[in-house]
Amino acid sequence: MAKSTSSSFWNHSVEKIEEVLHLRKQIDLLQAKLSKLVDGTVEAITPTKTKRRKTGGRKAKAAIAPKSEPVKKAKTRKKGGMTPEAKAKISAAMKARWEAKRNAAA
């Protein structure tokens, strides 16, 4: 139900209060019918686990709780770290292969 901006119950019109009471009666009636269908209360079919947010007290407890040491990641080798000598060697091998291919085709 949406919160009202007014601070008092009596600031609402009689028609609005009657409408709210009518809706509340309908909700109670439907909840009673539902509980008869499921042989129990409505709370029995609602989910038991809900996502909980940390309140101020829980945040403070978490902040002062002893923390485990962070797991250090293994150092990974940089990719693409080819030396200029290796590049020159591969380049020479490729040029020789292309030259041999051109000579074989001719």
DSSP file (Angstrom, degrees, kcal/mol; ACC not computed):
  #  RESIDUE AA STRUCTURE BP1 BP2  ACC     N-H-->O    O-->H-N    N-H-->O    O-->H-N    TCO  KAPPA ALPHA  PHI   PSI    X-CA   Y-CA   Z-CA
    1    1 A M              0   0    0      0, 0.0     2,-0.1     0, 0.0     0, 0.0   0.000 360.0 360.0 360.0 135.8    0.0    0.0    0.0
    2    2 A A        -     0   0    0      1,-0.1     2,-0.2     0, 0.0     0, 0.0  -0.404 360.0-113.5 -72.6 144.0    1.4    3.4   -0.9
    3    3 A K        -     0   0    0     -2,-0.1     2,-0.3     1,-0.1    -1,-0.1  -0.528  27.7-128.6 -76.4 143.6    2.3    5.8    1.9
    4    4 A S        -     0   0    0     -2,-0.2    -1,-0.1     2,-0.2     0, 0.0  -0.642   4.5-137.3 -90.3 149.5    0.3    8.9    2.2
    5    5 A T  S    S+     0   0    0     -2,-0.3    -1,-0.1     2,-0.0     2,-0.1   0.716  81.3  89.5 -78.6 -20.0    2.0   12.3    2.4
    6    6 A S  S    S-     0   0    0      1,-0.1    -2,-0.2     2,-0.1     6,-0.0  -0.435  71.7-143.3 -77.3 155.2   -0.4   13.4    5.1
    7    7 A S  S    S+     0   0    0     -2,-0.1     2,-0.4     4,-0.0    -1,-0.1   0.574  74.7  59.7 -96.2 -10.0    0.5   12.7    8.7
    8    8 A S    >   -     0   0    0      1,-0.1     3,-1.0     0, 0.0     4,-0.1  -0.922  68.2-138.4-126.2 147.0   -2.9   11.9   10.2
    9    9 A F  G >  S+     0   0    0     -2,-0.4     3,-1.3     1,-0.2    -1,-0.1   0.838 104.6  61.0 -62.6 -34.7   -5.5    9.3    9.5
   10   10 A W  G 3  S+     0   0    0      1,-0.3    -1,-0.2    -3,-0.1     4,-0.1   0.546  84.2  76.6 -77.0  -7.3   -8.2   11.9    9.9
   11   11 A N  G <  S+     0   0    0     -3,-1.0    -1,-0.3     2,-0.1     2,-0.2   0.579  80.9  89.6 -78.3  -7.2   -6.9   14.0    7.0
   12   12 A H  S <  S-     0   0    0     -3,-1.3     2,-0.1    -4,-0.1    -3,-0.0  -0.561  85.7-105.4 -89.7 153.9   -8.5   11.5    4.5
   13   13 A S     >  -     0   0    0     -2,-0.2     4,-2.0     1,-0.1     5,-0.2  -0.368  25.9-117.1 -73.8 157.5  -12.0   11.8    3.2
   14   14 A V  H  > S+     0   0    0      1,-0.2     4,-2.5     2,-0.2     5,-0.2   0.868 115.4  55.6 -62.0 -37.9  -14.7    9.4    4.5
   15   15 A E  H  > S+     0   0    0      1,-0.2     4,-2.3     2,-0.2    -1,-0.2   0.905 107.7  48.3 -62.9 -41.2  -15.1    8.0    1.0
   16   16 A K  H  > S+     0   0    0      2,-0.2     4,-2.2     1,-0.2    -1,-0.2   0.903 111.6  49.2 -67.0 -40.5  -11.4    7.1    0.8
   17   17 A I  H  X S+     0   0    0     -4,-2.0     4,-2.3     2,-0.2    -2,-0.2   0.900 111.1  50.2 -65.8 -40.4  -11.5    5.5    4.3
   18   18 A E  H  X S+     0   0    0     -4,-2.5     4,-2.4     2,-0.2    -2,-0.2   0.899 109.8  51.0 -64.0 -40.2  -14.6    3.4    3.3
   19   19 A E  H  X S+     0   0    0     -4,-2.3     4,-2.5     2,-0.2    -2,-0.2   0.912 109.9  49.5 -63.3 -42.3  -12.9    2.3    0.1
   20   20 A V  H  X S+     0   0    0     -4,-2.2     4,-2.4     1,-0.2    -2,-0.2   0.913 111.4  48.9 -62.9 -42.8   -9.8    1.2    2.1
   21   21 A L  H  X S+     0   0    0     -4,-2.3     4,-2.2     2,-0.2    -2,-0.2   0.895 110.1  51.7 -63.8 -40.2  -11.9   -0.7    4.5
   22   22 A H  H  X S+     0   0    0     -4,-2.4     4,-2.1     2,-0.2    -2,-0.2   0.929 111.1  47.3 -62.1 -45.5  -13.8   -2.4    1.7
   23   23 A L  H  X S+     0   0    0     -4,-2.5     4,-2.5     1,-0.2    -2,-0.2   0.903 110.3  52.9 -62.3 -40.8  -10.5   -3.5    0.1
   24   24 A R  H  X S+     0   0    0     -4,-2.4     4,-2.4     1,-0.2    -1,-0.2   0.899 108.2  50.4 -63.2 -39.9   -9.2   -4.8    3.4
   25   25 A K  H  X S+     0   0    0     -4,-2.2     4,-2.4     2,-0.2    -1,-0.2   0.908 110.4  49.9 -63.3 -41.8  -12.4   -6.9    3.9
   26   26 A Q  H  X S+     0   0    0     -4,-2.1     4,-2.6     2,-0.2    -2,-0.2   0.911 110.4  49.9 -63.3 -41.7  -11.9   -8.3    0.4
   27   27 A I  H  X S+     0   0    0     -4,-2.5     4,-2.5     1,-0.2    -2,-0.2   0.928 111.2  48.5 -62.5 -45.2   -8.3   -9.2    1.1
   28   28 A D  H  X S+     0   0    0     -4,-2.4     4,-2.1     1,-0.2    -1,-0.2   0.903 111.7  49.9 -62.1 -40.9   -9.3  -10.9    4.4
   29   29 A L  H  X S+     0   0    0     -4,-2.4     4,-2.2     2,-0.2    -2,-0.2   0.921 111.8  47.3 -63.9 -44.7  -12.0  -12.9    2.6
   30   30 A L  H  X S+     0   0    0     -4,-2.6     4,-2.5     1,-0.2    -2,-0.2   0.881 110.7  52.1 -65.5 -38.0   -9.6  -14.0   -0.2
   31   31 A Q  H  X S+     0   0    0     -4,-2.5     4,-2.4     2,-0.2    -1,-0.2   0.890 109.1  50.5 -64.9 -38.0   -7.0  -15.0    2.4
   32   32 A A  H  X S+     0   0    0     -4,-2.1     4,-1.7     2,-0.2    -2,-0.2   0.919 111.5  47.8 -65.1 -43.2   -9.5  -17.1    4.3
   33   33 A K  H  X S+     0   0    0     -4,-2.2     4,-1.9     1,-0.2    -2,-0.2   0.907 112.0  50.5 -62.8 -41.7  -10.6  -18.8    1.1
   34   34 A L  H  X S+     0   0    0     -4,-2.5     4,-1.9     1,-0.2    -2,-0.2   0.907 108.0  51.3 -64.0 -42.6   -7.0  -19.5    0.1
   35   35 A S  H  <>S+     0   0    0     -4,-2.4     5,-2.3     1,-0.2     4,-0.3   0.842 108.4  52.9 -66.8 -31.1   -6.1  -20.9    3.5
   36   36 A K  H ><5S+     0   0    0     -4,-1.7     3,-0.7     3,-0.2    -1,-0.2   0.895 108.6  50.9 -66.7 -39.5   -9.1  -23.3    3.2
   37   37 A L  H 3<5S+     0   0    0     -4,-1.9    -2,-0.2     1,-0.2    -1,-0.2   0.859 116.8  38.1 -66.8 -36.0   -7.8  -24.5   -0.2
   38   38 A V  T 3<5S-     0   0    0     -4,-1.9    -1,-0.2     2,-0.2    -2,-0.2   0.290 108.2-120.6-101.0  10.3   -4.3  -25.2    1.0
   39   39 A D  T < 5S+     0   0    0     -3,-0.7     2,-0.3    -4,-0.3    -3,-0.2   0.912  83.7  42.8  53.7  50.5   -5.4  -26.6    4.5
   40   40 A G  S   <S-     0   0    0     -5,-2.3    -2,-0.2    -6,-0.1    -1,-0.2  -0.978  98.0 -46.6 174.2-164.0   -3.5  -24.1    6.5
   41   41 A T    >   -     0   0    0     -2,-0.3     3,-1.0    -3,-0.1     4,-0.4  -0.449  47.8-113.2 -89.0 165.7   -2.6  -20.5    6.8
   42   42 A V  G >> S+     0   0    0      1,-0.2     3,-1.4     2,-0.2     4,-0.6   0.838 115.0  65.2 -65.4 -33.0   -1.4  -18.3    4.0
   43   43 A E  G >4 S+     0   0    0      1,-0.3     3,-0.5     2,-0.2    -1,-0.2   0.764  89.7  68.3 -61.6 -24.4    2.0  -18.0    5.7
   44   44 A A  G <4 S+     0   0    0     -3,-1.0    -1,-0.3     1,-0.2    -2,-0.2   0.773 104.5  40.4 -67.9 -25.2    2.5  -21.8    5.0
   45   45 A I  G <4 S+     0   0    0     -3,-1.4    -1,-0.2    -4,-0.4    -2,-0.2   0.492  92.8  99.8-103.5  -2.7    2.7  -21.2    1.3
   46   46 A T  S << S-     0   0    0     -4,-0.6     2,-0.0    -3,-0.5    -3,-0.0  -0.542  88.5 -91.9 -79.1 150.4    4.8  -18.1    1.3
   47   47 A P        -     0   0    0      0, 0.0    -1,-0.1     0, 0.0    -2,-0.1  -0.335  28.6-153.2 -63.1 140.8    8.6  -18.5    0.6
   48   48 A T  S    S+     0   0    0     -4,-0.1     2,-0.5     1,-0.1    -2,-0.0   0.816  76.7  64.5 -86.1 -31.4   10.6  -19.0    3.8
   49   49 A K        +     0   0    0      3,-0.0     2,-0.3     2,-0.0    -1,-0.1  -0.810  62.3 174.2 -96.7 129.7   13.8  -17.6    2.5
   50   50 A T        -     0   0    0     -2,-0.5     2,-0.5    -3,-0.0    -2,-0.0  -0.932  41.4 -97.8-126.7 155.3   14.0  -14.0    1.5
   51   51 A K        -     0   0    0     -2,-0.3     2,-0.4     1,-0.0    -2,-0.0  -0.597  43.8-151.0 -73.5 122.8   17.0  -12.0    0.3
   52   52 A R        -     0   0    0     -2,-0.5     2,-0.3     3,-0.0    -1,-0.0  -0.792   2.3-145.2-101.9 137.9   18.2  -10.1    3.4
   53   53 A R        -     0   0    0     -2,-0.4     2,-0.5     1,-0.0     0, 0.0  -0.699  28.8-105.6 -93.6 151.0   19.9   -6.7    3.2
   54   54 A K        -     0   0    0     -2,-0.3     2,-0.1     4,-0.1    -1,-0.0  -0.647  35.9-152.4 -77.8 125.7   22.6   -5.9    5.7
   55   55 A T     >  -     0   0    0     -2,-0.5     4,-2.5     1,-0.1     5,-0.2  -0.324  35.8 -90.1 -85.9 177.6   21.4   -3.4    8.3
   56   56 A G  H  > S+     0   0    0      1,-0.2     4,-2.1     2,-0.2     5,-0.1   0.887 127.4  48.8 -56.9 -42.4   23.7   -1.0   10.0
   57   57 A G  H  > S+     0   0    0      2,-0.2     4,-2.2     1,-0.2    -1,-0.2   0.898 112.1  47.4 -67.0 -41.0   24.4   -3.4   12.9
   58   58 A R  H  > S+     0   0    0      2,-0.2     4,-2.2     1,-0.2    -1,-0.2   0.864 111.1  52.1 -68.8 -34.9   25.2   -6.3   10.5
   59   59 A K  H  X S+     0   0    0     -4,-2.5     4,-1.9     2,-0.2    -2,-0.2   0.911 109.7  49.3 -65.7 -40.8   27.5   -4.1    8.5
   60   60 A A  H  X S+     0   0    0     -4,-2.1     4,-1.7    -5,-0.2    -2,-0.2   0.906 110.8  49.7 -65.5 -41.0   29.3   -3.0   11.6
   61   61 A K  H  X S+     0   0    0     -4,-2.2     4,-1.2     1,-0.2    -1,-0.2   0.905 111.2  49.5 -62.9 -40.9   29.8   -6.6   12.7
   62   62 A A  H  < S+     0   0    0     -4,-2.2    -1,-0.2     1,-0.2    -2,-0.2   0.849 108.4  54.3 -66.6 -33.1   31.1   -7.6    9.3
   63   63 A A  H  < S+     0   0    0     -4,-1.9    -1,-0.2     1,-0.2    -2,-0.2   0.858 114.7  38.2 -70.3 -34.8   33.5   -4.6    9.4
   64   64 A I  H  < S+     0   0    0     -4,-1.7    -1,-0.2    -5,-0.1    -2,-0.2   0.561  91.6 108.1 -94.3  -7.4   35.1   -5.7   12.7
   65   65 A A  S  < S-     0   0    0     -4,-1.2     2,-0.1    -5,-0.2    -3,-0.0  -0.395  84.5 -97.5 -68.0 145.3   35.0   -9.4   12.0
   66   66 A P        -     0   0    0      0, 0.0     2,-0.4     0, 0.0    -1,-0.1  -0.432  41.9-144.7 -65.0 134.1   38.4  -11.0   11.4
   67   67 A K        -     0   0    0     -2,-0.1     2,-0.1    -4,-0.1    -4,-0.0  -0.784  10.3-120.1-103.7 144.3   39.0  -11.3    7.7
   68   68 A S        -     0   0    0     -2,-0.4     3,-0.1     1,-0.1    -1,-0.0  -0.450  41.0 -93.0 -76.5 155.2   40.8  -14.2    6.0
   69   69 A E        -     0   0    0     -2,-0.1    -1,-0.1     1,-0.1     2,-0.1  -0.424  47.1-104.6 -68.5 141.3   43.9  -13.3    4.0
   70   70 A P        -     0   0    0      0, 0.0     2,-0.4     0, 0.0    -1,-0.1  -0.389  35.2-110.3 -67.9 144.6   43.1  -12.8    0.3
   71   71 A V        -     0   0    0     -2,-0.1     2,-0.4    -3,-0.1    -3,-0.0  -0.613  31.1-131.3 -77.0 126.7   44.2  -15.6   -2.0
   72   72 A K        -     0   0    0     -2,-0.4     2,-0.2     1,-0.0    -1,-0.1  -0.631  18.3-129.3 -81.8 133.9   47.1  -14.6   -4.1
   73   73 A K        -     0   0    0     -2,-0.4     2,-0.1     1,-0.1    -1,-0.0  -0.553  26.7-105.4 -80.7 146.1   46.7  -15.3   -7.8
   74   74 A A        -     0   0    0     -2,-0.2     2,-0.2     1,-0.1    -1,-0.1  -0.452  40.9-104.6 -68.4 141.2   49.5  -17.1   -9.5
   75   75 A K        -     0   0    0     -2,-0.1     2,-0.3    -3,-0.0    -1,-0.1  -0.493  37.1-148.2 -69.3 132.0   51.6  -14.9  -11.8
   76   76 A T        -     0   0    0     -2,-0.2     2,-0.2    -3,-0.0     3,-0.0  -0.773  16.9-111.0-102.9 148.5   50.7  -15.5  -15.4
   77   77 A R        -     0   0    0     -2,-0.3     2,-0.1     1,-0.1    -1,-0.0  -0.539  37.4-107.2 -76.6 139.3   53.1  -15.1  -18.2
   78   78 A K    >   -     0   0    0     -2,-0.2     3,-0.6     1,-0.1     2,-0.3  -0.418  33.4-131.2 -66.0 138.8   52.5  -12.2  -20.6
   79   79 A K  T 3  S+     0   0    0      1,-0.2    -1,-0.1    -2,-0.1     3,-0.0  -0.649  83.7  24.3 -90.6 148.9   51.2  -13.3  -23.9
   80   80 A G  T 3  S+     0   0    0     -2,-0.3     2,-1.2     1,-0.1    -1,-0.2   0.722  72.5 143.8  75.2  21.6   52.7  -12.0  -27.1
   81   81 A G    <   +     0   0    0     -3,-0.6     2,-0.3     2,-0.0    -1,-0.1  -0.319  21.2 160.3 -89.3  54.0   56.1  -11.3  -25.6
   82   82 A M        -     0   0    0     -2,-1.2    -3,-0.0     1,-0.1     0, 0.0  -0.586  37.2-126.5 -80.0 133.9   58.1  -12.3  -28.7
   83   83 A T     >  -     0   0    0     -2,-0.3     4,-2.1     1,-0.1     5,-0.2  -0.372  19.9-114.5 -75.0 157.3   61.6  -11.0  -28.8
   84   84 A P  H  > S+     0   0    0      0, 0.0     4,-2.3     0, 0.0     5,-0.1   0.845 117.2  55.9 -60.8 -32.9   62.8   -9.1  -31.9
   85   85 A E  H  > S+     0   0    0      2,-0.2     4,-2.2     1,-0.2     5,-0.1   0.915 107.5  47.9 -65.4 -41.8   65.3  -11.9  -32.7
   86   86 A A  H  > S+     0   0    0      2,-0.2     4,-2.4     1,-0.2     5,-0.2   0.889 111.0  51.4 -65.8 -38.9   62.5  -14.4  -32.7
   87   87 A K  H  X S+     0   0    0     -4,-2.1     4,-2.6     1,-0.2    -1,-0.2   0.919 110.6  48.4 -62.6 -43.1   60.4  -12.2  -35.0
   88   88 A A  H  X S+     0   0    0     -4,-2.3     4,-2.4     2,-0.2    -2,-0.2   0.894 110.9  50.9 -64.7 -39.7   63.3  -11.8  -37.4
   89   89 A K  H  X S+     0   0    0     -4,-2.2     4,-2.1     2,-0.2    -2,-0.2   0.922 113.0  44.9 -63.9 -45.3   63.9  -15.6  -37.5
   90   90 A I  H  X S+     0   0    0     -4,-2.4     4,-2.5     2,-0.2    -2,-0.2   0.909 112.5  52.3 -65.2 -42.0   60.2  -16.3  -38.2
   91   91 A S  H  X S+     0   0    0     -4,-2.6     4,-2.4     1,-0.2    -2,-0.2   0.909 109.9  48.4 -60.9 -42.9   60.1  -13.6  -40.8
   92   92 A A  H  X S+     0   0    0     -4,-2.4     4,-2.2     1,-0.2    -1,-0.2   0.903 111.2  50.3 -64.7 -40.9   63.2  -15.0  -42.6
   93   93 A A  H  X S+     0   0    0     -4,-2.1     4,-2.0     2,-0.2    -2,-0.2   0.900 111.5  48.2 -64.2 -41.2   61.7  -18.5  -42.5
   94   94 A M  H  X S+     0   0    0     -4,-2.5     4,-2.7     2,-0.2     5,-0.2   0.904 110.9  50.4 -66.9 -41.5   58.5  -17.3  -44.0
   95   95 A K  H  X S+     0   0    0     -4,-2.4     4,-2.4     1,-0.2    -1,-0.2   0.898 110.7  49.7 -62.9 -39.2   60.3  -15.3  -46.8
   96   96 A A  H  X S+     0   0    0     -4,-2.2     4,-2.2     2,-0.2    -1,-0.2   0.901 111.2  49.3 -65.8 -39.7   62.3  -18.4  -47.6
   97   97 A R  H  X S+     0   0    0     -4,-2.0     4,-2.1     2,-0.2    -2,-0.2   0.920 112.2  47.4 -64.3 -45.0   59.1  -20.6  -47.8
   98   98 A W  H  X S+     0   0    0     -4,-2.7     4,-2.4     1,-0.2    -2,-0.2   0.895 111.7  51.1 -64.3 -39.5   57.4  -18.0  -50.1
   99   99 A E  H  X S+     0   0    0     -4,-2.4     4,-2.4     1,-0.2    -1,-0.2   0.912 110.3  48.8 -63.2 -42.6   60.5  -17.8  -52.3
  100  100 A A  H  X S+     0   0    0     -4,-2.2     4,-2.1     1,-0.2    -1,-0.2   0.882 111.3  50.4 -64.8 -38.2   60.6  -21.6  -52.6
  101  101 A K  H  X S+     0   0    0     -4,-2.1     4,-1.8     2,-0.2    -2,-0.2   0.906 110.9  48.5 -65.8 -42.3   56.9  -21.7  -53.5
  102  102 A R  H  X S+     0   0    0     -4,-2.4     4,-1.4     1,-0.2    -2,-0.2   0.905 112.5  48.6 -64.4 -41.7   57.3  -19.0  -56.2
  103  103 A N  H  < S+     0   0    0     -4,-2.4    -1,-0.2     1,-0.2    -2,-0.2   0.869 110.3  51.3 -67.6 -35.8   60.3  -20.8  -57.7
  104  104 A A  H  < S+     0   0    0     -4,-2.1    -1,-0.2     1,-0.2    -2,-0.2   0.851 110.4  49.2 -69.3 -33.5   58.4  -24.2  -57.7
  105  105 A A  H  <        0   0    0     -4,-1.8    -1,-0.2     1,-0.2    -2,-0.2   0.773 360.0 360.0 -75.9 -26.0   55.4  -22.6  -59.5
  106  106 A A     <        0   0    0     -4,-1.4    -1,-0.2    -5,-0.1    -2,-0.2   0.457 360.0 360.0 -83.5 360.0   57.6  -20.9  -62.2
